[in-house]
Amino acid sequence: MGPACARHPSPGGHVLSHPLKRLATVGLIAAGAVASTGASVLLPRQVGTAPAEAAVAGWTSASWTAVAKQTVAKAYPVESAAATVEANVATKGLKAGQYTCNRIILRQAGTSFYNAELCHGSGTTARLQLQRLDAGEITVLATKALTVMNPTTARRFALELRNVNGNPVLKAAQWAPGTARPAWQLTATDASAAKLIKGVQGSVSSWVSGSGTHAVTSAWSGLSVVKAAVPVGYLEGWGEPVFRDEFTSDTLGTRWAVRDKLNLSYDWAQVRKENAAVGGGVATLETRKLAQPVEAGGRTREYSSAYIDSTKTQSQSYGRWEIRAKLPPAADGNKGIWPAFWLRPDDAGHGEIDIFEYYGTPVDRSFSPGHRTEGTVHFDSINKVGKYKVSGFTPLDLPLDDGKFHVWAVEWTPQAITFFVDGRKYYSVAASSDTRYKAVYASGRKYNMRLNVQVGSEYWGGPDDALTAVNTTFAVDYVRVWTYRP
């Protein structure tokens, strides 16, 4: 039987047996001290201590001598929570029956972290393991029994950690130094409620089993810390988007339904498919002054407009929606031009989240938004009785129709619907704010996305030949959506 402290826990998130819990506690204390001091730390046995090596920023090698039941840890800088760490490790001085457990630690926050652990001894079966340590508890995410290895011969040892769709994904491998790294020998995704996705501290540590005071030397060398490639749209706390359109293809049709020949009651223009296009990594939704007005839907329509949606391709309950876009600039003339990014339920019932609406400049009301956009939560989308919606405008000091790209986002969770612009939170609606909230936004109903630019409004006013350009463009750089995970 190899160095598994009485048993090899199987993969899938099992908490280790009592002996390994004691080992985990020792390792946690050492690693926690590293996080707070930045120095290498040697935890003493009650019978004595050994000297700790001075901390060296960006170190590539370290060697220390310890006795049984001591843990030595040394920190290294990590610039990203997603990284790949490699190092050589060898141990000398082990007696028969003794083994050493060496760890590469990542995403450490206080006494919680992820690690890869390589345990081996003289004449014993080695073991490779991926673990999550949290406040003294060690959970095995994956384990693999290896062949017998000579601990005095250095082994190359690696851990990769990154987020995929909000879940930490760990990979580990060990091999002979000087040879190419093999395929990852161990992989695990931590999708549990206890998952850790914070912290960027890293360290290595060594622990020796057995008893007595004879010295065992562990040597680490060739440390390499490489920032992992962060996927496009990755967002800390949310992971990777489940829907992402960067508009790099030559068509909108695979992800969006492009509406055509619609004569909507709230749009003074006629929706036409040719007004929505994609090119150069940007989607464009245009308004155009018609050479000949059309009579349709009980209204004379002097413009054409654009409208796309995800009713057949993407919808969900809860999550984060984000758009990077450029409004039709006020300086070019955009009175009565109304671009918007909004959500509607698949069942077409009550509920609407307007991530942003822009009403053109100037408006025909005594109150002027002042080059701002509005975020709105609708409770009654059909009858519009009483206070059927609540809303907030973006900050006054941020003109959004300045001809530049800006980012709007909304985060919809069981607790609230919160609005952001250029990374700034500016408005939030709590679940407790209205008795209708539960039925409309906490029932699990799925919402799809709508992107459109319309012309004119009964409330905000319509276009003006002197103040509205013949053609306007609402340009969208990307749309991204993340799922919500408690």
N, C-alpha and C positions, 0 to 999 in steps of 0.2 A: 504494500500500500504506500502511495506517495505522500508528499507533504500537504495533506488536506485537513490536518487536525481531526482525525478519526473518520472523516467521510468526505466524498466529493458531492457537494450540493448540485442538483441538476439545474439547467438553465430555466429561466422563466420567472425570476423574481423571488427566489426563496431566501428567507432570512437565515443566516448561518447559525450553526450550532454554538453552544456556549464557549468553547475554547477559542473559536475565531472571533467571537464578540469581544473577548478580552484583547486579542490582537488588534481588532479594529479600534478599540478605545485608546490603546497606546498610540496607534498611528494617527488617530484624530488629534490627540493632544499635540503631537509633534507638528503636524501640518498646520494646526491652528496657530501655534507659536510662530511658524514661518510666515504665515499671512500677516501677523501683526508686527513682526520685527524686521522681516526681510532678510534675516540671518539664517544660516544653517543651524539646526538645533539637535542636540543629543539629549534624549531623555535619560536620566540616571536611574539605575536600579537603586534599591535602598542601601545596597552595600557599597556604592561608590559611583564615580562619574568618569567620563572620558572627555578630553578637550573637544570643543566645537570649532569647526573651521570657520574662518571669517567669511562673511558674505561677499561675493564678487558679482557685480551686475554683468549679465551677459556671459556668465561662465560657461565653459565647454567641458570641464572635467573636475572631478572631486574625488577624494579618497578619505575614508575614515575607519577607525578601529573601534569596535564595540564588543560588549559581552552579551551573553544570552538575555533575552527579554528586553533589550534596548532597541529603540528605534531612532534612526538618524535621518533627518530630512533636510533638504537644501532647496531653496526657492530659485526660480528663474522668471524673468519677465515674459509676459504674454500680452500682446497688443490686442488680441481678439479672442472672443469666447469660442471661436471656431479655429482650431489649429491642429497641426500634426507635429508630434514630438517624437524624436528618435534619440537613442543613446546606447552605448555599450555598457554592460555591467558584468563584473566578475567578482567572485568571493573566495577568499583564501582563509584557511584555518578552521574549517568546519570539522568537527569530530564525527565519528560514525553515528548515524541516527539523527544528526542535526540537519536542518535545512534552513535556507534563507528565503524570505519573501521580499522581492523588490517591486516597488510601485512607481509608475508614472502617473502623476496627478494633474488633472485639468479642471477648469471651471470651479475653482475653489472659492467659496464664500463662507468665511468663518470656519466652522468645523464641519461643513458639508461640501462634498465634492464627488467627482467621478474619478475612477482610476482603472488602469490596467495593472494586473499583478502577475508576476512571474515567480513561481516558487519552485525551487529545486535543491537537491542535496547530493551528497556522494552516494552513488549506487541506488538512488531512489527515483521513481517516476516523477517527472516534472509536470507542472500544471500551469496553464494560462487561463486568466479569469478577468472578466469585466465586472466592475462593481459600482454601486452607488452607496456612498456613506452619508448619513444624515443624522446628526446629533447623537452619535454613538451607536447607531444601528447600521449594520452592513447588509446590503441586499445584493445577491449575486444575480447579474443580468444574463451572463453566459459563461460557460466554462468548457475547457478542453484539456484532456489528458495528453501529455506529450511523452516522448521517449526519455530514457535515462540520459542525463546530461552531466558533464563534468563541470561543477560550479566554478572551478578555477580557470576555465576557458571562457573568455568573454563571449557573450551573446549580444547581438543587436536586438533591440527591444523598441517597439513603437506603439503609440496610441494616437488615434485620430478622433476628434470630437467635433461635431457640427450639429446644427439644428435642421431638421427637415419637417416642414409643416407644423412647427411649434414643438416638436419632440426631439430631445437629444438622441443622436445616433452615434454609437461608439464602435470603433474598429481597433483590433489589436493583432500584432504579429511579432514573432521572434525568429531570428535566423543568424547565420554565421556572418560576422563582420567582413566587409570586403566583397561580399556577393550581393546580387540584386535582391531587393526586398521581394518576397513572394507575395502571392495574393493574400489578402487579409484572412487570417486563420480563424478569427472570431469577430462576429458582428452582433450588435444588440441595439434595439430601439426601446427607449424608455418612454412609454406612453402612459405610465401610471399617474395617479393623482399626486404622488409624492415626487414627481420628476423635478429636477433642478435645472434651471436654464439661466442662472445668474452666476456672476463671478468670472474673473479672467486671470486669477492667480494660478500659477503652476508650481510644482515642486517634484522632486524625486525622493524616495525614502527606501530604507533597508531595515529589515527586522530579522533577528536570528532566534531560532527556537532553542529549547534545551535549558540547561542550568549550568551553574559554575561561573568562574571568573576568567576563563581562558579567553584570549583576544581573537576576534574574527574581523578580518579586513574586507570591506566592500569598496570597490573602485568603479566609479562612473566616468566615462569619457565619451568624446565625440558628440556632445549634446547638440541637437539641431532642433530649433523651433521654427516652424514654417506656418504662417497664417494660411488657413484653409481658404480656398476659393469660396467666397460668399455668393450664393445664388442671387440672380437678379430679383429684386423685390423682397429679399429676406428682411425681416423686421424683428428686432429683439422683442421677445414676449409673444409674438404672433407666428414666427417662423416664416415659411415660404407661402406665397399666395396659392390658393386653390384655383383661382382664375386670374390670368394675367394676359393682357393684350398690350403689347408694345407697338402695335401697328406697323410691323416690319414686313408683313405680307402685302400682296397686291390686291387684296379683296377684303371686304368686311363680312362677306356672306357666311363664313364658317363659324363665326362667333356671335354675330349680330343679325337680327332681322332688320332689313332696311325697308321702311315703310314708303308707300307710293300712292299718289293721288288721293290723299286724305284731306277732307275738308272739315277740320275740327272746329267745334263751336268756340273754343277759346283761342284759336289762332286766326289772325286776320289774313294769313297767307295760306297757300295750298302746299301741302307736303309733297315733295317730289323726290324720287330715288336718286336722280342725278345730282342733287345738292349734297349728297353724302359721299365722300370719297376717301381714299387712303393713298399716301405716297410719301416717300422720303422719311418714313418712320413716324408720320403724323396723320391722324384722321382729321378731316375737315368737314364741318357742317356749315353750310352757307345759306344766307338769305340773298335773294336776287329780285331786283325790280323787274316786273314783267313788261315786255313791250306792249302787250295787250292784256288788260285785266280780264279775269274770268269771273263769271257769276256761278257760284257753287255754294251749297250748304246755307242758302239764305243770306249770302254776303258777297259783296264785290271784293275780290281778292286781287290786290295789285302787286303782291309779292309771292315768291315761292320760298319754302323753308325745308328743313331736314329733320328727320326723326329716326333713331335706331333704338333697338331694345334687345334684351336677353331673355325674353319670355320663353323661348324654346331651348336655350342653351345653358343658362345659369340662374339659379335662384336658391336662397337659403334663409334660414332663420338665425339671427344673431351673427355677429362677425364684424369685420372692418372693411369699409369700402373707401378707396382712395383714387383720386384723379389728379393728373397734372395737365393743366390746360391754360390756354391764353384766350381771354375774352376779346371780342371785337373792341378795339381801342376807342376810348371816348374821343381822342384827338382826331380820329378819322370820321367821326359822325356815326353815332349808334343809337340815337333816340328811338325808342320803341322796339329795340332788338332785345330779345329775351332768351338767352341760353340757360340751360338748366341740366343738372344731374340729379336724378331722383329714383326712389324705390317705390314699387307698388306690389301688393300681394298677388300671388298667382290666382287666387279665387276672385279677384276684382272687387272684394268687399271693402269694409272700412280699413283705413290705415294708409298712410303715405309719409315717407321720409324724404324731404327735399334736402339733399346734401348741400346744394347751393342753387340759388336763383339770382339772376342779375337782370335788372329791369331797364337798362339803357340810361343814357344821360343826355339831357335832363329828363325828369319825369313831370307829369301833369298834376302832381299833388303838392300841397303846401309843405308836406314833409318830404325831404329828399334823402335817399339812402347815402348820398355823398360818395359815389364811386365804390360802394361796398356791395357785398352779396348777403343773402339771407338764408339761414338754415331753419327748417320748419318741421315740426312733428304734428301730423294730422290725426285727430281722434275720430272725426266724423267726415268721411270723404264723399258721402252721398247726399245726405240731407242738409248738411252744413248749418245745423241749428245751434244757436248759442255760441259759446266759446269752443268752436270745433277744432281749433289749432292753437299752438303756441310756437313762438319763433324768436330768433335773435339775430342781430346783424353783426358782421365782422367788425373788428376795431376800426375806428376813424382814422388812425394813423397809418393804415395800410390800404392805399388806393389799388384796387384790383383790376381796373380797366386801363392800365398803364402801358399796354402793349408787350408785357412780359409774361412768362409762364409762372403760374402759382399752383400750389397744391392744396386741395380741399379733401377732407376725410371725415368720416363718421364712424364711431364705434358704438355698436348696439349690443348690449349685454343684458342679462336678466335684471341688472340693477339700474341701468340708465341708458339713454341715447345721448352721446356726447359729440360735439362738433369741433373740428379743428381747421385752421387755415395756416399754411406755411409752418406747420408744427406747433402752432399756438392754439391752446384750448380757449374757445371764446363763448361756448354756450352748452348747457347740459339740461336734460329733462329727466328727472328721477322717476322711477317706477311708482313711487308713492305720490306723485304730483297730481294724478287724476284717476278717478275711480274706473275710467274706461281703459286705462293703460293695460291692465291684465288681459282683457279680452282681445285687444287690438295687437299688442306687442309681446305678450308672454304666453301665447297659446300654441306656439310652434309653427304657426303659419309661415310659409316661405314667401320671400319677396324677391322680385326680379329688378333689373336695372333699366332705366330709361335715360337716354341722352338725346336732347333735342335743342333746337333753336327756333323760336317762334317769333312772329312779328305782331306787335300790338297787344294791348290789354285794355279791357273795359275800365280797369281801376287805374293802372299806371300810365295809360296813354299810348298813342300810336306813333308811327313814323312821321317825319316831316321832311319835305323835299330839301329844305335848307339845312337840316340837322342830322339827316340820315343818309349814309352812303348808299349808292345804287346797289353795291354788293358788299356784304360783310362776311367775315370768316371767324368761326369759333373753332380753334385748333386744339386738338387733344393729343398729348404726347403719350400717355398711357392710362389704362384703367386696371386696377389691381383689387383683388378681393381675398380676404383671409377668413378662415372659419374661426369661430369662438370655441375655446376649450377651457373649461373651468380650472 
